[in-house]
Amino acid sequence: MKLLRYEEFLNEAEEKEVTLKVDNSGYTNLISWFKKNKDLFKKHNSGTISPNSGVKHQDQTKKLEDKGFDTSYPFGYCYPTSQFVFYKLGGYDSGWDLKLIKGIKFEYKGVKGSTTHWFVQNKKSGRIIDVTKEQFNQIPGFKIEDLYPQARRANLGFPYYNTKAGKVDFDHTPPCMQVLKLYDAYRDAKGKIAGLEKYWKAANYATERREKKNEMYSSEELEMIPLNERHNF
């Protein structure tokens, strides 16, 4: 079977304004698990140039690293970890949104950087679960809290999985393969999660996906999406 090349697109929609507050209570163990299993994450796709920002990530990363900036986990891994949390909470059937801040600008020891950031937010209470928030602690004077109000509801991916038995369609964006890879390891170590189990089964992950290396979105591929490929849901 010829593997389908993922051509990512971004889904966005408007939402009501609520009072925002970060509260990662109850997620300490998951945050720790992500850190202990960081080898499961696909390495940064650092050679790409964003058509929307003009940023060549490889050059930006090297300049930051030369100044002592830590680009290891969790920096740049907010997308798969936040998507994992979103579906763990029930995904589109829950009271939570997957949120994205685009066009983040920062400066570190004279080097200017550009990035995006993902997190999960409760629709009614405004509670934010941001499992990679600490990645910004190393940037002097930078507060990601100031940018949360700019975030919009979003997701990245196709509304289906391709399997040997045929296409499995959804009426929404399912978890990307990086998330299913994480969950595959998590379910063995910690147990099943209903919000992720159905997608893991739908993708036939155990029998068809474990050995595949080219189906996982990198953190920077969001920036690669042309504006005319962004669709509302």
Stockholm file with secondary structure:
# STOCKHOLM 1.0

chainA/1-233         MKLLRYEEFLNEAEEKEVTLKVDNSGYTNLISWFKKNKDLFKKHNSGTISPNSGVKHQDQTKKLEDKGFDTSYPFGYCYPTSQFVFYKLGGYDSGWDLKLIKGIKFEYKGVKGSTTHWFVQNKKSGRIIDVTKEQFNQIPGFKIEDLYPQARRANLGFPYYNTKAGKVDFDHTPPCMQVLKLYDAYRDAKGKIAGLEKYWKAANYATERREKKNEMYSSEELEMIPLNERHNF
#=GR chainA/1-233 SS CCCCCCCCCEEEECCCCCCCEECCTTCHHHHHHHHHTGGGSCCCCTTCBCTTTCCBHHHHHHHHHHTTCCCSTTTTCHHHHHHHHHHHTTGGGTTEEEEEEEEEEEEETTEEEEEEEEEEEETTTCEEECTTGGGGTTSTTCCGGGGGGGCEEEEESCSEEEETTEEEECSSCCCCHHHHHHHHHHHHHTCCCHHHHHHHHHTTIIIIITTCCSCCCCTTGGGGSCGGGCEEC
#=GC SS_cons         CCCCCCCCCEEEECCCCCCCEECCTTCHHHHHHHHHTGGGSCCCCTTCBCTTTCCBHHHHHHHHHHTTCCCSTTTTCHHHHHHHHHHHTTGGGTTEEEEEEEEEEEEETTEEEEEEEEEEEETTTCEEECTTGGGGTTSTTCCGGGGGGGCEEEEESCSEEEETTEEEECSSCCCCHHHHHHHHHHHHHTCCCHHHHHHHHHTTIIIIITTCCSCCCCTTGGGGSCGGGCEEC
//
